[in-house]
């Protein structure tokens, strides 16, 4: 009887999972496999694809200086976005975890950019960063800055501007995750820690951070993956410019696929990005035993 019940439960489980698995198969797994196959071809969408072996990968890695620049831009974007966003999100979560006036409203305000349209966010920040009539440069002029940056028109300042927008927009998501992790820490732990002398920042260093490490691990993985896939901010705010200063890997894939119709080349670049994200994720999983503490 127990075997029949177990088989019935298994059938029910697979039945409920079937729609999600079907969607994953059609819209995720099959496109990834198709892109992997296309990456070994020369294909312009209009003629039949021709097998090129590893030529696309060799051209990208060994001969394409623009791809090297794009890869460097993406790495700088990730390094500028992920650590700053995580630190700020953690600090804000600590503040909002206390009993403060308007606590619920503040949580909603911090989370609003996350659910806002990225295109709308990018357009608003483009106006803020505008070198002629932007609010930011007007403010900098009011406080005495004589020659404020041209921001989106400067190859030096365009990428930092995108990083600022990314931090602002994604801050609420990481904050909510950290807040959920903080609320899962029992108060008895802090009470015991205070008896042993863990007060102030010592409490957070020796109690909060270790107990919050599973949440920190999850936020790190999600933030890394999302940052490496940045596209919409660069597309709307700078179109990869000026002088490819904000061109990212995903935007480079878009250019080659849908502007230059080099589908094989674009697919190879996408597979390289996939490999980078996979390797970094696996490294994080291998290193988690050293700093992630599960209950």
LUMFI-311203 format. One line per 4 residues: number of its first residue (from 1); their letters; for each residue x negated, y negated, z negated of N, C-alpha, C. Coordinates in nm, 3 decimals, m for minus. Each point is the difference from the previous one (the first is absolute). Layout:
NUM> A> X:Y:Z:X:Y:Z:X:Y:Z  ...
This chain:
1> XXXX> m0.083:0.121:0.000:0.083:m0.121:0.000:m0.086:m0.125:0.000  m0.109:0.003:m0.078:m0.088:m0.116:m0.007:m0.067:m0.026:0.134  m0.036:0.107:0.072:m0.060:m0.019:0.132:0.098:m0.064:0.096  0.127:0.044:m0.006:0.100:m0.060:0.087:0.019:m0.147:m0.033
5> XXXX> 0.002:m0.032:m0.129:0.016:m0.140:m0.039:m0.120:m0.082:0.045  m0.120:0.056:m0.014:m0.120:m0.071:0.043:0.001:m0.022:0.151  0.043:0.103:0.077:0.007:m0.014:0.145:0.103:m0.103:0.040  0.115:m0.001:m0.071:0.104:m0.098:0.029:m0.048:m0.141:m0.030
9> XXXX> m0.071:m0.017:m0.110:m0.055:m0.131:m0.034:m0.103:m0.046:0.103  m0.082:0.094:0.046:m0.100:m0.034:0.101:0.066:m0.043:0.130  0.106:0.072:0.041:0.072:m0.038:0.122:0.063:m0.138:m0.015  0.058:m0.025:m0.116:0.061:m0.131:m0.025:m0.106:m0.111:0.005
13> XXXX> m0.116:0.029:m0.060:m0.107:m0.100:0.000:m0.047:m0.032:0.142  m0.022:0.105:0.080:m0.043:m0.022:0.138:0.107:m0.071:0.081  0.126:0.027:m0.031:0.110:m0.066:0.070:0.000:m0.149:m0.029  m0.022:m0.037:m0.124:m0.004:m0.142:m0.036:m0.126:m0.068:0.054
17> XXXX> m0.109:0.075:0.007:m0.125:m0.056:0.050:m0.004:m0.010:0.152  0.083:0.077:0.068:m0.005:0.010:0.146:0.010:m0.136:0.070  0.095:m0.090:m0.035:0.006:m0.129:0.070:m0.129:m0.082:m0.013  m0.055:m0.005:m0.121:m0.123:m0.076:m0.020:m0.117:0.065:0.074
21> XXXX> m0.008:0.132:m0.005:m0.108:0.070:0.071:0.011:m0.019:0.151  0.123:0.001:0.050:0.021:m0.021:0.143:m0.043:m0.140:0.042  0.036:m0.100:m0.079:m0.042:m0.137:0.030:m0.152:m0.013:m0.007  m0.061:0.063:m0.101:m0.146:m0.003:m0.011:m0.066:0.066:0.121
25> XXXX> 0.057:0.111:0.043:m0.057:0.071:0.115:0.009:m0.083:0.127  0.117:m0.061:0.023:0.024:m0.071:0.126:m0.072:m0.135:0.003  0.003:m0.073:m0.111:m0.048:m0.138:0.001:m0.139:m0.018:m0.062  m0.057:0.102:m0.061:m0.132:m0.013:m0.060:m0.097:0.104:0.055
29> XXXX> 0.029:0.127:m0.024:m0.096:0.105:0.035:m0.021:0.011:0.150  0.108:0.007:0.077:m0.014:0.013:0.146:m0.070:m0.121:0.061  0.035:m0.126:m0.037:m0.075:m0.114:0.055:m0.148:0.002:m0.035  m0.034:0.044:m0.123:m0.141:0.008:m0.038:m0.073:0.102:0.086
33> XXXX> 0.061:0.116:0.019:m0.062:0.104:0.084:m0.011:m0.047:0.145  0.104:m0.071:0.047:m0.004:m0.052:0.138:m0.112:m0.103:0.015  m0.014:m0.089:m0.098:m0.107:m0.100:0.005:m0.137:0.066:m0.002  m0.013:0.106:m0.079:m0.127:0.072:m0.004:m0.033:0.059:0.137
37> XXXX> 0.099:0.058:0.066:m0.023:0.055:0.133:m0.030:m0.108:0.102  0.072:m0.112:m0.006:m0.021:m0.109:0.095:m0.137:m0.063:m0.018  m0.056:0.006:m0.121:m0.129:m0.063:m0.025:m0.113:0.063:0.081  0.022:0.118:0.057:m0.101:0.066:0.083:0.025:m0.023:0.149
41> XXXX> 0.085:m0.098:0.033:0.034:m0.024:0.140:m0.023:m0.144:0.039  0.001:m0.024:0.132:0.010:m0.135:0.057:0.141:m0.012:0.055  0.081:m0.091:m0.056:0.141:m0.007:0.040:0.047:m0.144:m0.012  0.061:m0.049:0.109:0.049:m0.138:0.003:0.152:m0.010:0.002
45> XXXX> 0.070:0.108:m0.031:0.147:0.009:m0.004:0.063:0.012:0.139  m0.071:m0.039:0.105:0.060:m0.003:0.133:m0.050:0.114:0.089  m0.115:0.051:m0.032:m0.055:0.113:0.076:m0.018:0.119:m0.093  m0.026:0.113:0.059:m0.017:0.121:m0.080:m0.127:m0.011:m0.085
49> XXXX> 0.005:0.047:m0.126:m0.120:m0.007:m0.085:m0.111:0.092:0.051  m0.123:m0.043:m0.019:m0.116:0.078:0.040:m0.082:0.033:m0.125  m0.041:0.124:m0.010:m0.075:0.043:m0.117:m0.138:m0.066:m0.001  m0.036:m0.061:m0.115:m0.127:m0.071:m0.011:m0.088:0.053:m0.111
53> XXXX> 0.045:0.105:m0.066:m0.080:0.056:m0.109:m0.016:m0.100:m0.114  m0.123:m0.009:m0.050:m0.028:m0.090:m0.112:m0.050:m0.137:0.047  0.024:m0.034:0.127:m0.053:m0.124:0.053:0.057:m0.123:m0.070  0.130:0.003:m0.029:0.062:m0.114:m0.069:m0.063:m0.021:m0.137
57> XXXX> m0.023:0.108:m0.073:m0.061:m0.011:m0.132:m0.144:m0.050:0.011  m0.072:0.049:0.099:m0.139:m0.043:0.019:m0.007:m0.148:0.034  0.090:m0.045:0.087:0.002:m0.142:0.037:0.032:m0.088:m0.121  0.097:0.042:m0.079:0.038:m0.079:m0.116:m0.113:m0.009:m0.103
61> XXXX> m0.059:0.112:m0.031:m0.098:0.005:m0.109:m0.136:m0.053:0.043  m0.041:0.028:0.123:m0.136:m0.030:0.043:m0.011:m0.127:0.083  0.103:m0.037:0.076:m0.017:m0.107:0.097:0.095:m0.117:m0.015  0.105:0.013:m0.076:0.100:m0.106:m0.008:m0.032:m0.094:m0.117
65> XXXX> m0.066:m0.111:0.029:m0.035:m0.096:m0.106:0.124:m0.066:m0.060  0.105:m0.016:0.081:0.123:m0.060:m0.052:0.065:0.091:m0.102  m0.004:0.131:0.025:0.055:0.093:m0.098:m0.078:m0.006:m0.130  m0.131:m0.016:0.008:m0.081:m0.013:m0.121:0.041:m0.125:m0.078
69> XXXX> 0.024:m0.110:0.072:0.044:m0.123:m0.066:0.137:0.018:m0.063  0.089:0.065:0.073:0.136:0.026:m0.051:m0.006:0.087:m0.125  m0.085:0.101:0.003:m0.015:0.087:m0.116:m0.054:m0.077:m0.119  m0.098:m0.088:0.026:m0.053:m0.083:m0.107:0.104:m0.094:m0.057
73> XXXX> 0.082:m0.060:0.088:0.108:m0.088:m0.047:0.097:0.077:m0.091  0.033:0.121:0.041:0.095:0.079:m0.078:m0.057:0.036:m0.137  m0.127:0.037:m0.003:m0.064:0.033:m0.128:m0.004:m0.122:m0.092  m0.034:m0.117:0.056:m0.002:m0.123:m0.080:0.140:m0.032:m0.052
77> XXXX> 0.098:0.021:0.085:0.139:m0.025:m0.042:0.038:0.091:m0.116  m0.036:0.128:0.010:0.032:0.095:m0.108:m0.073:m0.038:m0.128  m0.129:m0.032:0.011:m0.079:m0.036:m0.119:0.050:m0.130:m0.063  0.051:m0.090:0.081:0.051:m0.126:m0.054:0.139:0.011:m0.057
81> XXXX> 0.078:0.095:0.050:0.140:0.010:m0.039:0.022:0.094:m0.118  m0.048:0.122:0.011:0.037:0.105:m0.097:m0.047:m0.032:m0.142  m0.131:m0.028:m0.025:m0.040:m0.025:m0.140:0.070:m0.121:m0.062  0.007:m0.111:0.075:0.063:m0.120:m0.055:0.147:0.023:m0.028
85> XXXX> 0.069:0.065:0.092:0.142:0.027:m0.019:0.024:0.089:m0.121  m0.082:0.102:m0.018:0.018:0.091:m0.112:m0.026:m0.069:m0.134  m0.106:m0.081:m0.008:m0.032:m0.069:m0.125:0.111:m0.098:m0.036  0.043:m0.080:0.097:0.107:m0.097:m0.027:0.130:0.071:m0.037
89> XXXX> 0.032:0.107:0.071:0.123:0.073:m0.030:m0.004:0.058:m0.141  m0.115:0.051:m0.041:m0.013:0.055:m0.134:0.018:m0.108:m0.107  m0.063:m0.115:0.020:0.011:m0.108:m0.097:0.143:m0.052:m0.010  0.066:m0.014:0.114:0.139:m0.047:m0.001:0.090:0.104:m0.065
93> XXXX> m0.025:0.128:0.027:0.079:0.106:m0.063:m0.017:m0.003:m0.151  m0.121:m0.028:m0.048:m0.022:m0.011:m0.144:0.084:m0.113:m0.059  0.003:m0.112:0.069:0.077:m0.115:m0.049:0.150:0.029:0.002  0.047:0.061:0.107:0.144:0.025:0.013:0.046:0.120:m0.081
97> XXXX> m0.096:0.075:m0.056:0.038:0.112:m0.086:0.032:m0.046:m0.142  m0.029:m0.127:m0.028:0.032:m0.056:m0.131:0.140:m0.062:0.004  0.050:m0.031:m0.116:0.129:m0.067:m0.011:m0.021:m0.150:0.021  0.027:m0.045:0.121:m0.013:m0.142:0.033:0.132:m0.050:0.056
101> XXXX> 0.018:m0.131:m0.009:0.124:m0.059:0.049:0.008:0.014:0.152  0.116:0.042:0.051:0.019:0.016:0.144:m0.077:0.116:0.058  m0.020:0.104:m0.080:m0.082:0.114:0.043:0.055:0.065:0.126  0.130:0.027:0.003:0.061:0.065:0.116:m0.011:m0.087:0.124
105> XXXX> 0.027:m0.129:m0.015:m0.008:m0.092:0.114:m0.142:m0.007:0.055  m0.099:0.000:m0.090:m0.139:m0.006:0.045:m0.038:0.126:0.077  0.048:0.115:m0.046:m0.027:0.124:0.072:0.059:m0.004:0.140  0.121:m0.051:0.011:0.064:m0.010:0.131:m0.076:m0.097:0.090
109> XXXX> m0.042:m0.112:m0.055:m0.071:m0.100:0.080:m0.131:0.057:0.054  m0.074:0.072:m0.084:m0.126:0.057:0.046:0.022:0.109:0.105  0.114:0.067:m0.004:0.024:0.110:0.093:0.064:m0.048:0.131  0.055:m0.120:0.003:0.068:m0.049:0.120:m0.087:0.003:0.126
113> XXXX> m0.127:m0.041:m0.005:m0.082:0.006:0.123:m0.011:0.141:0.058  0.008:0.103:m0.083:m0.014:0.137:0.048:0.116:0.037:0.093  0.120:m0.043:m0.035:0.119:0.035:0.078:0.030:m0.104:0.107  m0.082:m0.104:0.008:0.020:m0.102:0.104:m0.058:0.049:0.132
117> XXXX> 0.057:m0.048:0.109:m0.049:0.036:0.133:m0.144:m0.050:0.017  m0.087:0.090:0.043:m0.140:m0.039:0.018:m0.015:m0.107:0.108  0.083:0.006:0.101:m0.005:m0.101:0.106:0.036:m0.138:m0.058  0.105:m0.004:m0.081:0.040:m0.126:m0.062:m0.109:m0.051:m0.094
121> XXXX> m0.057:0.091:m0.078:m0.109:m0.037:m0.090:m0.119:m0.056:0.079  m0.036:0.067:0.109:m0.113:m0.044:0.081:0.026:m0.137:0.061  0.121:m0.025:0.046:0.033:m0.130:0.059:m0.007:m0.111:m0.104  0.053:0.025:m0.117:m0.002:m0.102:m0.107:m0.144:m0.032:m0.040
125> XXXX> m0.081:0.105:m0.017:m0.138:m0.025:m0.038:m0.080:m0.063:0.114  0.039:0.025:0.124:m0.065:m0.069:0.113:0.022:m0.149:m0.009  0.120:m0.041:m0.039:0.028:m0.143:m0.019:m0.078:m0.055:m0.120  m0.009:0.080:m0.106:m0.076:m0.044:m0.118:m0.147:m0.021:0.035
129> XXXX> m0.056:0.090:0.081:m0.142:m0.007:0.036:m0.027:m0.092:0.119  0.102:m0.058:0.059:m0.020:m0.085:0.117:m0.097:m0.113:m0.033  m0.101:m0.017:0.085:m0.105:m0.098:m0.029:0.045:m0.144:0.019  0.112:m0.023:0.073:0.046:m0.136:0.027:0.106:m0.048:m0.099
133> XXXX> 0.101:0.084:m0.026:0.109:m0.042:m0.089:0.030:0.103:m0.107  m0.094:0.089:m0.027:0.022:0.105:m0.099:0.002:m0.054:m0.143  0.081:0.065:m0.083:0.011:m0.042:m0.140:m0.131:0.020:m0.075  m0.070:0.108:0.029:m0.123:0.030:m0.072:m0.106:m0.106:0.021
137> XXXX> m0.025:m0.038:0.124:m0.100:m0.102:0.027:0.043:m0.137:m0.052  0.131:m0.025:0.001:0.049:m0.125:m0.059:m0.029:m0.004:m0.149  0.019:0.111:m0.066:m0.030:0.008:m0.143:m0.149:m0.016:m0.026  m0.083:0.068:0.082:m0.144:m0.011:m0.016:m0.046:m0.144:0.021
141> XXXX> 0.063:m0.071:0.094:m0.034:m0.141:0.020:0.038:m0.086:m0.119  0.111:0.035:m0.066:0.045:m0.076:m0.117:m0.097:0.013:m0.117  m0.067:0.116:m0.010:m0.091:0.019:m0.113:m0.144:m0.034:0.036  m0.020:m0.060:0.119:m0.130:m0.054:0.033:m0.083:0.078:0.098
145> XXXX> 0.052:0.108:0.056:m0.076:0.076:0.099:0.003:m0.077:0.131  m0.117:m0.044:0.045:m0.006:m0.088:0.117:0.024:0.074:0.131  m0.062:0.114:0.017:0.012:0.076:0.125:0.050:0.141:m0.031  0.131:0.016:m0.018:0.054:0.133:m0.031:m0.018:0.094:0.119
149> XXXX> m0.005:0.129:m0.024:m0.022:0.097:0.108:0.111:m0.004:0.105  m0.035:0.038:0.120:0.100:0.012:0.106:0.079:0.129:m0.012  m0.037:0.085:m0.096:0.067:0.124:m0.032:0.019:0.089:0.122  0.118:0.008:0.056:0.030:0.097:0.106:m0.072:m0.032:0.131
153> XXXX> m0.054:m0.119:0.014:m0.075:m0.036:0.120:m0.151:0.015:m0.019  m0.040:0.047:m0.114:m0.142:0.015:m0.031:m0.036:0.147:m0.009  m0.106:0.039:0.069:m0.044:0.140:m0.006:m0.054:0.034:m0.139  m0.032:m0.100:m0.079:m0.051:0.024:m0.136:0.113:0.016:m0.101
157> XXXX> 0.108:m0.076:0.018:0.105:m0.005:m0.101:0.126:0.078:0.038  0.012:0.044:0.123:0.124:0.067:0.042:0.022:0.132:m0.075  m0.106:0.081:m0.012:0.016:0.128:m0.071:0.028:m0.021:m0.149  m0.071:m0.091:m0.070:0.039:m0.027:m0.139:0.145:m0.046:m0.013
161> XXXX> 0.049:m0.076:0.098:0.140:m0.043:m0.006:0.094:0.120:0.006  m0.029:0.095:0.088:0.082:0.121:0.008:m0.007:0.080:m0.130  m0.118:0.004:m0.059:m0.016:0.073:m0.127:0.086:m0.064:m0.109  0.002:m0.133:m0.005:0.083:m0.069:m0.099:0.147:0.035:0.018
165> XXXX> 0.047:m0.001:0.124:0.141:0.032:0.026:0.029:0.145:m0.038  m0.090:0.091:0.033:0.020:0.142:m0.031:0.006:0.023:m0.150  m0.089:m0.067:m0.074:0.003:0.013:m0.146:0.131:m0.051:m0.055  0.043:m0.115:0.048:0.125:m0.060:m0.048:0.121:0.089:0.029
169> XXXX> 0.004:0.056:0.121:0.117:0.080:0.037:0.003:0.135:m0.070  m0.114:0.064:m0.017:m0.002:0.134:m0.058:m0.015:0.004:m0.150  m0.017:m0.117:m0.061:m0.023:m0.005:m0.144:0.115:0.060:m0.079  0.122:m0.029:0.041:0.117:0.046:m0.075:0.014:0.150:m0.002
173> XXXX> m0.036:0.066:0.110:0.013:0.145:0.006:m0.095:0.067:m0.099  m0.126:m0.042:0.001:m0.096:0.056:m0.095:0.038:m0.035:m0.143  0.053:m0.121:m0.019:0.040:m0.043:m0.133:0.111:0.088:m0.057  0.098:0.034:0.082:0.109:0.086:m0.045:m0.052:0.138:m0.037
177> XXXX> m0.092:0.054:0.077:m0.057:0.131:m0.032:m0.077:m0.004:m0.132  m0.082:m0.103:m0.017:m0.073:m0.013:m0.127:0.096:m0.021:m0.117  0.104:m0.077:0.022:0.098:m0.024:m0.105:0.069:0.129:m0.041  0.034:0.083:0.098:0.061:0.129:m0.031:m0.096:0.088:m0.079
181> XXXX> m0.128:m0.003:0.038:m0.099:0.077:m0.075:m0.017:m0.050:m0.142  0.000:m0.132:m0.018:m0.014:m0.057:m0.134:0.118:0.037:m0.089  0.120:0.000:0.058:0.118:0.033:m0.080:0.005:0.148:m0.035  m0.080:0.081:0.066:m0.005:0.142:m0.032:m0.099:0.034:m0.109
185> XXXX> m0.077:m0.100:m0.047:m0.096:0.024:m0.107:0.072:m0.014:m0.135  m0.002:0.100:m0.084:0.072:m0.008:m0.129:m0.057:m0.109:m0.091  0.087:m0.068:m0.072:m0.045:m0.104:m0.093:m0.081:0.059:m0.114  0.025:0.127:m0.032:m0.074:0.063:m0.109:m0.150:0.004:0.028
189> XXXX> m0.034:0.010:0.130:m0.142:0.004:0.037:m0.068:m0.132:m0.038  0.067:m0.112:0.029:m0.057:m0.130:m0.035:m0.005:m0.020:m0.151  0.102:0.048:m0.070:0.000:m0.013:m0.145:m0.117:0.076:m0.062  m0.022:0.121:0.051:m0.114:0.079:m0.050:m0.132:m0.067:0.037
193> XXXX> m0.007:m0.058:0.121:m0.122:m0.067:0.042:m0.030:m0.124:m0.083  0.104:m0.075:m0.039:m0.021:m0.118:m0.083:m0.054:0.038:m0.137  0.044:0.113:m0.051:m0.053:0.047:m0.128:m0.149:0.029:0.010  m0.042:0.051:0.117:m0.142:0.033:0.022:m0.081:m0.120:0.048
197> XXXX> 0.064:m0.118:0.008:m0.073:m0.121:0.037:0.011:m0.041:0.144  0.085:0.065:0.079:0.017:m0.037:0.141:0.102:m0.114:0.010  m0.050:m0.123:0.001:0.086:m0.118:0.010:m0.049:m0.086:0.116  0.090:m0.086:0.048:m0.036:m0.090:0.111:m0.033:0.078:0.126
201> XXXX> m0.108:m0.042:0.067:m0.040:0.067:0.124:m0.058:0.138:m0.024  m0.046:0.026:m0.124:m0.049:0.135:m0.031:0.114:0.101:0.011  0.121:m0.044:m0.034:0.116:0.087:0.011:0.025:0.039:0.145  m0.013:m0.098:0.089:0.025:0.030:0.141:m0.116:0.079:0.061
205> XXXX> m0.122:m0.026:m0.047:m0.115:0.069:0.056:m0.001:0.148:m0.038  0.030:0.029:m0.126:m0.014:0.137:m0.049:0.131:0.078:m0.002  0.113:m0.070:0.014:0.129:0.069:m0.002:0.078:m0.019:0.129  0.024:m0.125:0.037:0.086:m0.027:0.115:m0.060:0.053:0.130
209> XXXX> m0.124:m0.037:0.027:m0.061:0.040:0.128:m0.012:0.152:0.016  m0.047:0.074:m0.102:m0.003:0.147:0.017:0.138:0.061:0.017  0.098:m0.046:m0.078:0.134:0.056:0.010:0.070:m0.042:0.129  m0.044:m0.112:0.057:0.060:m0.049:0.124:m0.074:0.050:0.123
213> XXXX> m0.105:0.080:m0.019:m0.083:0.043:0.112:0.077:0.077:0.108  0.100:0.086:m0.031:0.075:0.062:0.110:0.072:m0.101:0.088  0.057:m0.104:m0.062:0.065:m0.106:0.078:m0.103:m0.076:0.082  m0.115:m0.029:m0.061:m0.106:m0.071:0.072:m0.048:0.081:0.120
217> XXXX> m0.012:0.130:m0.018:m0.042:0.088:0.109:0.100:m0.007:0.115  0.130:0.009:m0.033:0.103:m0.006:0.104:m0.001:m0.134:0.071  m0.010:m0.109:m0.076:0.000:m0.134:0.060:m0.122:m0.017:0.091  m0.114:0.055:m0.042:m0.122:m0.009:0.082:0.019:0.070:0.134
221> XXXX> 0.053:0.121:m0.003:0.019:0.076:0.123:0.097:m0.072:0.093  0.114:m0.041:m0.054:0.102:m0.065:0.082:m0.052:m0.133:0.056  m0.070:m0.076:m0.082:m0.051:m0.130:0.044:m0.106:0.015:0.109  m0.088:0.099:m0.015:m0.102:0.023:0.101:0.062:0.038:0.133
225> XXXX> 0.094:0.091:m0.003:0.065:0.044:0.125:0.072:m0.116:0.066  0.077:m0.076:m0.080:0.073:m0.113:0.057:m0.091:m0.109:0.055  m0.110:m0.028:m0.068:m0.090:m0.106:0.045:m0.072:0.037:0.129  m0.040:0.126:0.013:m0.066:0.042:0.123:0.096:m0.006:0.120
229> XXXX> 0.130:0.002:m0.025:0.098:0.000:0.108:0.056:m0.139:0.028  m0.066:m0.104:m0.047:0.052:m0.136:0.020:0.012:m0.031:0.149  0.114:m0.056:0.036:0.024:m0.036:0.139:0.085:m0.126:0.012  0.115:m0.001:m0.070:0.099:m0.104:0.023:m0.050:m0.140:m0.037
233> XXXX> m0.075:m0.013:m0.108:m0.052:m0.132:m0.037:m0.094:m0.053:0.108  m0.090:0.085:0.048:m0.094:m0.042:0.105:0.074:m0.030:0.130  0.102:0.077:0.029:0.075:m0.018:0.125:0.076:m0.132:0.000  0.065:m0.033:m0.109:0.084:m0.119:m0.005:m0.081:m0.126:m0.026
237> XXXX> m0.096:0.007:m0.092:m0.069:m0.121:m0.044:m0.115:m0.041:0.090  m0.076:0.096:0.053:m0.121:m0.037:0.073:m0.017:0.070:0.134  0.080:0.102:0.029:m0.017:0.082:0.120:m0.142:0.054:0.013  m0.058:0.031:m0.116:m0.134:0.056:m0.002:m0.113:m0.101:0.009
241> XXXX> 0.032:m0.126:0.019:m0.101:m0.104:0.015:m0.027:m0.073:m0.129  m0.077:m0.109:0.008:m0.074:m0.044:0.120:m0.128:0.082:0.021  m0.030:0.024:0.124:m0.121:0.077:0.039:m0.002:0.136:m0.068  0.118:0.065:m0.006:0.014:0.134:m0.059:m0.038:0.005:m0.148
245> XXXX> 0.005:m0.114:m0.069:m0.038:m0.004:m0.142:0.100:0.072:m0.088  0.124:0.013:0.047:0.102:0.069:m0.079:0.055:0.122:0.074  m0.072:0.044:0.100:0.043:0.121:0.073:m0.026:0.121:m0.088  0.101:0.082:m0.020:m0.011:0.119:m0.084:0.013:0.126:0.086
249> XXXX> m0.024:0.115:m0.061:0.002:0.124:0.078:0.137:0.025:0.061  0.106:m0.018:m0.080:0.134:0.027:0.054:0.034:m0.101:0.109  m0.038:m0.126:m0.018:0.025:m0.099:0.105:m0.082:0.033:0.125  m0.120:0.051:m0.018:m0.083:0.042:0.112:0.064:0.118:0.073
253> XXXX> 0.059:0.093:m0.074:0.073:0.111:0.060:0.117:m0.053:0.082  0.073:m0.096:m0.055:0.113:m0.061:0.072:m0.047:m0.066:0.129  m0.109:m0.075:m0.007:m0.050:m0.068:0.120:m0.035:0.100:0.110  m0.075:0.103:m0.035:m0.042:0.096:0.101:0.117:0.081:0.056
257> XXXX> 0.098:0.029:m0.085:0.112:0.083:0.044:0.101:m0.078:0.082  0.039:m0.118:m0.047:0.115:m0.068:0.059:m0.034:m0.130:0.072  m0.127:m0.040:m0.003:m0.043:m0.114:0.080:m0.091:0.044:0.114  m0.092:0.093:m0.031:m0.095:0.047:0.102:0.038:0.137:0.055
261> XXXX> 0.101:0.064:m0.058:0.050:0.132:0.044:m0.110:0.106:0.003  m0.084:m0.005:m0.102:m0.105:0.102:m0.016:0.045:0.092:m0.113  0.094:0.086:0.029:0.064:0.080:m0.104:m0.098:0.098:m0.064  m0.087:0.059:0.078:m0.097:0.093:m0.056:m0.097:m0.070:m0.093
265> XXXX> m0.046:m0.116:0.041:m0.094:m0.078:m0.081:0.067:m0.045:m0.129  0.124:m0.047:0.011:0.074:m0.043:m0.119:0.025:0.117:m0.095  0.033:0.115:0.055:0.024:0.118:m0.084:m0.127:0.044:m0.071  m0.113:m0.012:0.067:m0.127:0.035:m0.065:m0.029:m0.095:m0.116
269> XXXX> 0.025:m0.129:0.019:m0.019:m0.096:m0.109:0.094:0.031:m0.116  0.124:0.038:0.032:0.095:0.037:m0.106:m0.046:0.124:m0.075  m0.057:0.097:0.070:m0.049:0.121:m0.066:m0.120:m0.030:m0.089  m0.085:m0.094:0.041:m0.112:m0.039:m0.085:0.052:m0.065:m0.128
273> XXXX> 0.101:m0.086:0.014:0.062:m0.060:m0.119:0.060:0.107:m0.090  0.067:0.097:0.061:0.057:0.111:m0.077:m0.109:0.074:m0.076  m0.112:0.023:0.064:m0.111:0.072:m0.063:m0.058:m0.080:m0.117  m0.013:m0.132:0.019:m0.054:m0.086:m0.107:0.092:0.005:m0.122
277> XXXX> 0.130:m0.016:0.022:0.096:0.002:m0.111:0.001:0.136:m0.067  m0.005:0.107:0.080:m0.001:0.135:m0.057:m0.123:0.024:m0.085  m0.117:m0.041:0.049:m0.124:0.021:m0.075:0.002:m0.078:m0.131  0.043:m0.126:0.006:0.005:m0.081:m0.122:0.099:0.057:m0.101
281> XXXX> 0.113:0.050:0.049:0.099:0.059:m0.089:m0.054:0.127:m0.065  m0.066:0.084:0.078:m0.058:0.123:m0.055:m0.108:m0.031:m0.102  m0.079:m0.105:0.026:m0.103:m0.039:m0.097:0.064:m0.043:m0.131  0.108:m0.078:0.012:0.071:m0.043:m0.121:0.053:0.120:m0.079
285> XXXX> 0.055:0.097:0.072:0.052:0.119:m0.068:m0.113:0.081:m0.065  m0.116:0.005:0.063:m0.111:0.073:m0.059:m0.055:m0.070:m0.123  0.005:m0.135:0.000:m0.056:m0.076:m0.111:0.098:m0.022:m0.114  0.127:0.036:0.021:0.100:m0.031:m0.103:m0.028:0.072:m0.131
289> XXXX> m0.064:0.115:0.003:m0.029:0.072:m0.124:m0.091:m0.079:m0.094  m0.075:m0.095:0.055:m0.095:m0.075:m0.081:0.065:m0.117:m0.074  0.114:m0.049:0.052:0.057:m0.118:m0.065:0.151:0.002:m0.017  0.069:0.095:0.062:0.145:0.008:m0.014:0.033:0.098:m0.112
293> XXX> 0.078:m0.045:m0.097:0.033:0.081:m0.117:0.151:0.026:m0.001  0.037:0.125:0.026:0.140:0.037:m0.002:0.037:0.052:m0.140  0.126:m0.022:m0.036:0.044:0.047:m0.132:m0.001:0.153:m0.005
